[in-house]
Amino acid sequence: MLFRSLKEKEDKILAKELMNEAIVMFDVEANSAEEVIRLIADAMDKDDRLSDKEGYVADVLAREASSSTAVGFSVATPHSKSVHVKEPSLAFVRLAKPMKWDDSEEVDMVFQIGVPSPGQGDRHLEILAGLFRKVMHDDFREQLANAKTADEVINLIGAV
């Protein structure tokens, strides 16, 4: 049992390897999921994480079209494995006010994931699973809602 928990820890990625202050944003004004996805892609591109911003946006929007990434708890997790991503990335946006993400769900926090394809296997799913384990806890979401700096967000996420 101890070996298994040590192995699980080894497999987790530290948020600081996926994130930095350039892709953590607060009080963002947006009116649509696509607007948020594009805003995050802009930040990822400026941080040199993408080789083709529009290609990445198209991949994320295609994934979103297949099924909504609103996951409950007022959180959305748009994501894509994409040839247009240079390095595994996790962006965070806290919206200024809740907005409709899809036909039924409002969100006020967005985690956007981009991983290179090929070569990363199911890394995006591992990141998503790690986030879900945290997002389901009220205290985690409350701390994110009150975070004032990118470092606070990155430290709260810890490892995924």
JOLINZI-V359975 format. One line per field, one symbol per residue. ss: DSSP state (2 for helix, 1 for strand, 0 for the rest). phi: phi as a letter, one per 20 degrees, with the letter a starting at -180 (. if undefined). A space follows every 50 residues. Layout:
# JOLINZI-V359975
ss = ???
phi = ???
This chain:
# JOLINZI-V359975
ss = 02222222222001222200222111110000222222222222220001 00222222222222220001110011001111001000111111111111 00000111111111110000002222222222222002222222220002 2222222010
phi = .fffffffffffdfgfedcbffddcclfebdbgfffgffffgffffemec ebgfffgfffffffffafdfdnlmcccfbaebfedebgbcdccdffbgcf ecfcdeccccdddccfcfodldgffffgfffgfeffegfffffffdfdcf gffffffmcc
